[in-house]
Amino acid sequence: MRARIIQRESVLEIIDILRREGYDVAAPFRGRGRDTFFDLVTDANKDDVRVHLPNPYYPPKRFVLPHIERMMNIKCDDGGCCVQPETDVTPLAVFGIRSCDVAGIQHLDRFYLDRDFKDVYYERRRDNLFLVNVVCTDIENDIDEMCFCMCADTGPAARGHFDLQLMDLGEVFMVVAGSAKGEKLFEHRIFEKADAAHVEKRREILAGVRRAFKKKVSWFSAAVRLVSRGGVSEQTWEEIGNRCLECGGCTYVCPACTCFTVSDRCSAAGEVERVRIWDSCALSGYTRMAGGFNPRKAVHDRRNRRFFRKLAHYFVQRELSVACVGCGRCENVCHGNIGMPSVVEILRRSSAGM
């Protein structure tokens, strides 16, 4: 990887460069209170882009795996049916994506692209995606009390799978290229050479940031071992399941969840569009079979399956990572207080007999 520095006042010029090169750019903005969100950058709002702010709850994975994605359009008339696949994808750059979300996309890449069959819809969007990672260094804004990327080994600085990485060193930002596409941007004059002092400053800042994370989820790796060997009692799973409201929020905000369903719906007279939509293992209909039988009707059974899928060694071995990136979103949106940090704590107490 090659590194450069960029002056603080020039950071947002990266967005201008990407837009001139044909990318739509999505970046983080601040709403009211805690509310933050990714939105497309325009001439009217580009000065409102923020580098340091709480990570948006709605994950940027939707830019490569949309919440609702049209796969094809089917038009029928007296002459028969014409099937037109959806193929148009506009190149997109995501500016300000956090390291946990970079790890989420890396997990999706392994799931959709590194197996026997590739998902062509996902592959098309992924090939047209440019990621500008921002390292979490502002303790007051970037790091939520539920963040546990340290435990999931995904942050606060991504070690790869990005095109550019920005890290705030104070008066300047260090910029690291993680791909040939990212390195090509170094041809622009806003990028200057980095030296050993910048590298040392980076190390010092990262060391300080790592000490800022809470210790309440430090038992995460032990939870993986406990779930993998089947050491969680049925009583504990029932305790967790009884808190679940079956809203699906935890899965909809998770950067590493991969499940979807496919549905056909009328789009116009004589036309039907086939779409795929995010689905959730928290919902009772997720495992319901065509005949009506549901092998996981009990809510605690679905909770069991969700955390087994996230933490069990079998899936870690198959997909080369835990299906949790430590972003803490599930904890923040869960009304039943059974996001990953809370579940890890419940498992810790149950194993200790507390």
Backbone torsions as a table, in degrees:
resi	resn	phi	psi	omega
1	MET	NA	140.6	177.4
2	ARG	-106.9	146.8	-176.2
3	ALA	-124.5	149.1	174.6
4	ARG	-138.1	175.4	170.2
5	ILE	-122.8	158.4	178.6
6	ILE	-141.2	139.6	180.0
7	GLN	-65.0	147.7	-175.1
8	ARG	-55.4	-42.3	-176.7
9	GLU	-73.1	-7.9	-177.2
10	SER	-104.4	-1.9	-173.5
11	VAL	-57.9	-44.9	-176.0
12	LEU	-71.9	-9.4	174.5
13	GLU	-66.3	-20.9	175.2
14	ILE	-59.1	-38.2	177.9
15	ILE	-62.6	-43.3	179.3
16	ASP	-61.4	-41.1	179.5
17	ILE	-62.4	-45.8	-178.7
18	LEU	-64.7	-38.2	178.5
19	ARG	-66.4	-38.9	178.0
20	ARG	-66.6	-26.5	-179.9
21	GLU	-86.6	7.3	172.3
22	GLY	100.9	5.4	178.9
23	TYR	-89.5	139.0	156.7
24	ASP	-73.9	142.6	-178.1
25	VAL	-120.8	125.5	172.3
26	ALA	-102.3	135.2	-176.5
27	ALA	-143.6	163.7	-178.7
28	PRO	-83.8	140.0	177.8
29	PHE	-129.5	158.5	177.3
30	ARG	-103.6	133.7	173.9
31	GLY	-100.1	-138.8	178.6
32	ARG	-89.4	138.8	177.3
33	GLY	60.5	-127.9	-179.2
34	ARG	-78.3	-13.3	-173.0
35	ASP	-63.6	122.2	173.2
36	THR	-134.4	156.2	-174.5
37	PHE	-159.1	153.7	170.7
38	PHE	-89.3	137.4	177.6
39	ASP	-147.7	160.6	178.0
40	LEU	-70.2	138.5	180.0
41	VAL	-82.5	133.8	175.9
42	THR	-126.8	172.8	176.0
43	ASP	-61.1	-30.0	-176.0
44	ALA	-77.4	-31.1	-173.5
45	ASN	-112.7	-0.1	-171.6
46	LYS	-61.4	-26.5	178.9
47	ASP	-76.7	-8.6	-179.8
48	ASP	-95.4	-1.3	177.9
49	VAL	-62.7	137.4	179.1
50	ARG	-120.2	139.0	177.6
51	VAL	-87.2	-43.9	-179.4
52	HIS	-107.6	117.0	176.1
53	LEU	-170.6	163.8	179.1
54	PRO	-57.9	142.0	-178.2
55	ASN	-63.4	126.5	179.6
56	PRO	-56.7	140.9	-179.9
57	TYR	-66.6	-37.2	-178.6
58	TYR	-79.5	111.0	-168.3
59	PRO	-69.9	146.4	178.2
60	PRO	-70.7	0.8	175.0
61	LYS	-60.3	-20.0	-178.8
62	ARG	-65.4	-16.4	179.2
63	PHE	-76.8	-18.0	176.8
64	VAL	-114.4	-21.3	174.9
65	LEU	-134.5	84.0	-173.7
66	PRO	-59.9	149.0	178.0
67	HIS	-57.0	-44.3	173.3
68	ILE	-128.8	121.1	-175.9
69	GLU	-127.9	124.7	177.0
70	ARG	-78.2	127.7	-177.8
71	MET	-97.3	-35.7	179.4
72	MET	-163.9	161.1	175.8
73	ASN	-119.3	134.0	-177.7
74	ILE	-118.5	119.2	-178.3
75	LYS	-116.7	124.2	-176.9
76	CYS	-118.2	139.4	172.8
77	ASP	-146.0	-167.0	-176.6
78	ASP	-63.0	-24.0	-178.6
79	GLY	-85.4	-1.8	-179.5
80	GLY	121.7	-160.9	-177.1
81	CYS	-117.3	140.3	177.4
82	CYS	-116.8	124.1	-179.7
83	VAL	-104.0	122.3	-179.1
84	GLN	-119.2	106.2	179.5
85	PRO	-66.3	151.1	176.4
86	GLU	-83.3	118.2	-175.1
87	THR	-125.6	-15.9	-174.6
88	ASP	-78.0	124.3	176.7
89	VAL	-135.2	126.0	177.1
90	THR	-88.1	132.3	176.9
91	PRO	-54.8	134.6	-175.4
92	LEU	-131.4	135.1	172.6
93	ALA	-111.5	132.4	175.8
94	VAL	-104.6	108.6	-179.1
95	PHE	-94.6	128.8	177.0
96	GLY	91.2	17.9	178.3
97	ILE	-72.5	133.9	-177.7
98	ARG	-78.4	164.2	-176.2
99	SER	-64.6	-35.6	178.1
100	CYS	-63.8	-37.5	179.8
101	ASP	-74.8	-29.9	172.0
102	VAL	-61.7	-43.7	178.0
103	ALA	-63.7	-34.5	177.3
104	GLY	-63.2	-43.8	177.8
105	ILE	-67.0	-36.6	176.1
106	GLN	-61.3	-39.6	177.3
107	HIS	-64.5	-42.5	177.5
108	LEU	-62.8	-38.7	178.1
109	ASP	-58.4	-45.1	-179.9
110	ARG	-65.4	-37.4	-177.2
111	PHE	-71.5	-45.0	-172.8
112	TYR	-92.3	-20.3	-172.3
113	LEU	-120.3	-23.0	-171.8
114	ASP	-103.8	28.6	179.6
115	ARG	-122.5	-169.0	-174.3
116	ASP	-60.8	-34.3	-178.8
117	PHE	-123.8	134.7	178.1
118	LYS	-94.3	142.4	175.3
119	ASP	-84.5	109.1	-172.3
120	VAL	-68.2	-30.3	179.2
121	TYR	-69.4	-44.6	177.5
122	TYR	-65.1	-43.8	-177.2
123	GLU	-60.6	-38.8	-178.7
124	ARG	-65.1	-43.4	178.4
125	ARG	-69.6	-39.8	-178.1
126	ARG	-64.9	-38.6	180.0
127	ASP	-66.2	-20.9	-178.4
128	ASN	-106.0	19.9	-176.4
129	LEU	-108.5	135.3	177.4
130	PHE	-121.8	124.1	-174.3
131	LEU	-109.4	123.1	173.8
132	VAL	-109.9	99.0	-177.7
133	ASN	-79.0	138.8	173.3
134	VAL	-115.0	124.3	178.9
135	VAL	-73.7	137.1	179.0
136	CYS	-77.1	106.1	-179.8
137	THR	-123.1	-18.4	179.7
138	ASP	-88.8	102.0	-172.8
139	ILE	-62.5	-34.4	-177.8
140	GLU	-72.5	-33.4	-174.5
141	ASN	-107.3	-42.3	-170.9
142	ASP	-78.7	-32.3	-168.1
143	ILE	-108.2	117.4	177.4
144	ASP	-85.6	156.1	180.0
145	GLU	-65.6	-16.1	178.4
146	MET	-97.3	-0.4	178.4
147	CYS	-66.9	134.2	176.2
148	PHE	-142.1	40.6	179.4
149	CYS	-61.1	-27.1	177.6
150	MET	-60.2	-40.5	-179.1
151	CYS	-71.6	-34.2	-179.5
152	ALA	-86.3	-3.0	178.7
153	ASP	60.9	43.1	-179.8
154	THR	-120.5	-6.6	-176.7
155	GLY	-162.5	-171.6	8.2
156	PRO	-77.0	-9.0	177.1
157	ALA	-119.4	123.2	176.0
158	ALA	-63.9	142.7	180.0
159	ARG	-96.2	0.4	179.3
160	GLY	172.3	-174.4	176.8
161	HIS	73.5	19.2	174.2
162	PHE	-121.6	167.1	174.9
163	ASP	-94.0	-43.1	172.9
164	LEU	-134.5	147.6	174.2
165	GLN	-127.6	130.4	178.6
166	LEU	-108.4	134.2	174.6
167	MET	-134.7	126.5	-177.4
168	ASP	-74.8	116.6	177.2
169	LEU	-104.4	5.4	-178.2
170	GLY	115.9	-98.9	179.6
171	GLU	-75.4	-23.9	-179.8
172	VAL	-131.4	165.4	171.7
173	PHE	-110.4	138.7	169.4
174	MET	-86.5	135.8	-179.3
175	VAL	-119.2	121.6	179.7
176	VAL	-112.4	132.5	177.0
177	ALA	-90.5	128.6	179.6
178	GLY	-109.1	0.9	179.6
179	SER	-153.6	168.9	177.3
180	ALA	-63.9	-35.7	178.1
181	LYS	-63.5	-40.4	179.1
182	GLY	-69.2	-40.9	-179.2
183	GLU	-64.9	-31.3	-179.9
184	LYS	-61.9	-29.0	179.5
185	LEU	-67.8	-18.7	179.8
186	PHE	-66.0	-9.5	177.5
187	GLU	-69.4	-18.9	-179.3
188	HIS	-77.0	147.8	-170.9
189	ARG	-70.9	-14.4	-179.2
190	ILE	-69.9	-16.3	-179.3
191	PHE	-93.4	132.0	-179.5
192	GLU	-118.7	162.8	-179.0
193	LYS	-69.2	141.0	174.7
194	ALA	-95.1	157.9	178.0
195	ASP	-129.3	-177.6	-175.9
196	ALA	-61.5	-32.3	179.8
197	ALA	-64.4	-38.0	178.1
198	HIS	-66.1	-40.0	179.3
199	VAL	-64.1	-42.4	179.7
200	GLU	-65.6	-39.8	177.4
201	LYS	-62.4	-39.5	177.3
202	ARG	-58.8	-45.8	-179.4
203	ARG	-62.6	-42.8	-179.3
204	GLU	-63.1	-44.3	-178.9
205	ILE	-64.6	-44.0	-180.0
206	LEU	-62.8	-38.7	178.5
207	ALA	-62.5	-40.2	178.5
208	GLY	-68.5	-40.2	-179.7
209	VAL	-64.9	-41.1	-179.0
210	ARG	-60.0	-32.8	179.6
211	ARG	-72.8	-13.5	-176.6
212	ALA	-82.8	-12.9	-177.0
213	PHE	-76.3	146.0	179.9
214	LYS	-68.0	156.5	-177.2
215	LYS	-98.4	-1.9	-172.4
216	LYS	-66.4	-18.7	-179.5
217	VAL	-111.3	20.4	-178.4
218	SER	-68.9	-10.5	180.0
219	TRP	-88.1	11.3	-173.7
220	PHE	-56.8	-48.3	-177.8
221	SER	-64.7	-34.9	176.6
222	ALA	-66.9	-33.7	176.9
223	ALA	-63.7	-36.6	176.9
224	VAL	-60.6	-44.3	179.8
225	ARG	-64.8	-42.1	-177.6
226	LEU	-64.1	-45.9	179.0
227	VAL	-65.9	-40.1	-176.2
228	SER	-63.5	-36.4	-177.8
229	ARG	-94.2	7.9	177.6
230	GLY	72.0	32.7	-175.9
231	GLY	-90.5	8.3	179.3
232	VAL	-95.7	125.1	-176.8
233	SER	-72.5	157.2	176.5
234	GLU	-62.0	-34.7	178.9
235	GLN	-62.1	-38.8	178.9
236	THR	-67.7	-42.9	178.3
237	TRP	-62.9	-37.5	178.2
238	GLU	-66.1	-38.5	176.8
239	GLU	-60.0	-44.2	179.1
240	ILE	-66.7	-45.6	-177.2
241	GLY	-63.9	-35.4	-178.8
242	ASN	-66.8	-18.7	177.3
243	ARG	-84.8	-16.7	-172.4
244	CYS	-75.5	131.7	177.8
245	LEU	-95.0	2.1	178.3
246	GLU	57.2	38.5	-180.0
247	CYS	-86.4	-21.8	-178.9
248	GLY	82.3	1.0	-176.1
249	GLY	-57.9	-38.7	-177.5
250	CYS	-60.9	-37.9	-178.4
251	THR	-78.4	-31.8	-178.2
252	TYR	-73.0	-24.0	178.0
253	VAL	-99.7	-1.6	-176.4
254	CYS	-79.7	126.2	179.6
255	PRO	-71.6	-13.7	-174.3
256	ALA	-109.7	-3.7	178.7
257	CYS	-73.1	139.7	-171.6
258	THR	-118.7	-5.2	-169.3
259	CYS	-75.7	142.5	176.1
260	PHE	-148.6	164.4	171.8
261	THR	-123.3	161.0	-179.2
262	VAL	-118.7	135.2	-176.8
263	SER	-140.9	146.6	173.2
264	ASP	-102.7	135.8	179.9
265	ARG	-144.0	149.0	179.6
266	CYS	-69.8	130.8	179.1
267	SER	-109.9	-23.7	178.1
268	ALA	-165.9	175.6	179.3
269	ALA	-61.5	121.6	178.9
270	GLY	76.8	8.1	-178.8
271	GLU	-126.7	142.3	177.1
272	VAL	-131.1	137.8	175.0
273	GLU	-113.7	139.0	176.1
274	ARG	-97.9	126.3	-177.6
275	VAL	-127.1	152.4	168.1
276	ARG	-113.6	142.9	-170.9
277	ILE	-132.0	138.6	174.9
278	TRP	-52.5	137.1	176.2
279	ASP	-120.4	167.2	-174.6
280	SER	-136.4	131.0	177.0
281	CYS	-68.2	-11.8	177.9
282	ALA	-75.6	-18.5	-175.0
283	LEU	-87.4	140.3	-173.5
284	SER	-64.7	-28.2	-178.9
285	GLY	-79.7	-5.8	-174.4
286	TYR	-61.7	-41.0	-177.3
287	THR	-105.9	8.9	-179.7
288	ARG	-71.8	130.5	-177.1
289	MET	-87.1	169.6	-175.4
290	ALA	-59.7	-33.9	-179.5
291	GLY	-81.2	-3.1	178.9
292	GLY	104.5	-16.6	-179.4
293	PHE	-72.1	139.0	179.8
294	ASN	-125.0	106.7	-178.0
295	PRO	-69.8	-15.7	178.6
296	ARG	-126.1	55.8	-177.6
297	LYS	-72.3	-36.6	-178.9
298	ALA	-69.4	133.3	-175.5
299	VAL	-63.9	-35.8	-179.3
300	HIS	-68.8	-24.9	176.4
301	ASP	-69.6	-37.0	177.7
302	ARG	-71.5	-36.8	175.3
303	ARG	-62.4	-43.2	177.4
304	ASN	-53.7	-49.9	-177.0
305	ARG	-64.5	-39.5	-178.8
306	ARG	-60.6	-49.2	-176.9
307	PHE	-76.3	-28.7	172.5
308	PHE	-63.4	-42.4	179.5
309	ARG	-64.8	-35.4	-178.2
310	LYS	-75.1	-37.3	-165.1
311	LEU	-115.1	-20.2	-172.5
312	ALA	-66.3	142.2	-176.0
313	HIS	-60.1	-32.0	-179.7
314	TYR	-56.7	-45.7	-178.7
315	PHE	-75.5	-34.7	175.7
316	VAL	-61.0	-42.3	179.6
317	GLN	-67.3	-38.6	-177.6
318	ARG	-72.8	-38.7	-173.9
319	GLU	-109.7	2.7	172.4
320	LEU	66.9	17.0	174.3
321	SER	-165.8	155.2	171.2
322	VAL	-69.7	138.7	-178.1
323	ALA	-81.8	45.1	176.2
324	CYS	-148.4	130.7	-174.8
325	VAL	-107.4	3.7	174.8
326	GLY	76.9	24.2	-177.4
327	CYS	-78.6	-22.0	178.5
328	GLY	79.1	3.2	-177.9
329	ARG	-60.9	-40.3	-177.0
330	CYS	-60.4	-37.0	178.8
331	GLU	-67.2	-38.6	-177.3
332	ASN	-71.4	-30.5	-176.6
333	VAL	-98.6	-10.7	-174.0
334	CYS	-80.1	121.9	178.3
335	HIS	-77.5	-17.3	-179.1
336	GLY	-97.7	2.9	178.5
337	ASN	58.8	46.2	174.8
338	ILE	-130.4	42.4	167.3
339	GLY	-70.8	174.2	-174.9
340	MET	-55.7	-46.9	179.2
341	PRO	-57.9	-40.8	-179.7
342	SER	-69.1	-38.8	179.2
343	VAL	-65.5	-40.8	176.7
344	VAL	-58.4	-41.5	178.9
345	GLU	-67.4	-38.9	177.4
346	ILE	-63.0	-42.9	179.0
347	LEU	-64.5	-37.6	178.8
348	ARG	-63.1	-45.9	-179.4
349	ARG	-64.7	-41.3	-177.7
350	SER	-66.8	-37.0	-178.5
351	SER	-72.8	-26.8	-179.7
352	ALA	-89.9	-2.8	179.8
353	GLY	72.0	26.2	-177.9
354	MET	-88.6	NA	NA
